[in-house]
Amino acid sequence: MEEGAGMQEHYRRRSMDQARQHLARAESEVEAAQRFLAPMSAPDEEKALERAVANARTCLGDALETLRARTW
């Protein structure tokens, strides 16, 4: 039984590491997308998009911070 629990822990850690990597890449991609948006001169639709991208970055950052703070 102990071996099975060890394998489950291994897969859980691996999954969390993969999630962290995906979130970090997503955060980088959203940051890059945000650079293309110019909220000062944009129409309302583009301003809404800029806000959505900024909110996405915040959510991704929160998710990454949660993973980093987790003790294994």
C-alpha positions in Angstrom: 0.0 0.0 0.0 2.8 2.4 0.8 4.4 2.0 -2.6 1.1 3.0 -4.2 0.9 6.1 -2.1 4.4 7.0 -3.1 3.6 6.7 -6.7 0.5 8.8 -6.3 2.6 11.5 -4.6 5.1 11.3 -7.4 2.4 11.8 -10.0 0.8 14.6 -8.0 4.1 16.5 -7.8 4.8 15.9 -11.4 1.3 17.3 -12.3 1.8 20.3 -10.2 5.2 21.0 -11.8 3.7 20.7 -15.2 0.9 23.0 -14.2 3.5 25.5 -12.9 5.4 25.4 -16.2 2.2 25.9 -18.3 1.1 28.8 -16.1 4.5 30.4 -16.4 4.4 30.1 -20.2 0.8 31.4 -20.3 1.7 34.4 -18.2 4.6 35.2 -20.5 2.3 34.9 -23.6 -0.4 37.2 -22.0 2.3 39.7 -21.0 3.5 39.7 -24.7 -0.1 40.2 -25.9 -0.6 43.1 -23.5 2.3 45.0 -25.1 0.4 45.1 -28.4 -2.5 46.9 -26.8 -2.4 50.7 -26.4 -5.2 51.7 -24.0 -4.6 55.5 -24.4 -5.6 55.6 -28.1 -7.8 52.6 -28.4 -11.6 52.4 -29.0 -13.8 51.1 -26.2 -13.7 47.5 -27.5 -9.9 47.5 -27.4 -9.8 49.1 -23.9 -12.1 46.2 -22.8 -9.7 43.7 -24.3 -6.8 45.4 -22.6 -8.6 45.2 -19.2 -9.4 41.5 -19.9 -5.7 40.8 -20.7 -4.6 42.6 -17.6 -7.1 40.6 -15.5 -5.8 37.4 -17.1 -2.3 38.3 -16.1 -3.4 38.9 -12.5 -5.2 35.6 -12.4 -2.2 33.7 -13.8 0.1 35.4 -11.4 -2.2 34.4 -8.5 -2.3 30.8 -9.7 1.5 30.7 -10.0 1.9 32.3 -6.5 -0.4 29.7 -5.1 1.7 26.9 -6.6 4.9 28.5 -5.4 3.6 28.9 -1.8 2.5 25.3 -1.6 4.7 23.2 0.5 5.4 19.7 -0.6 
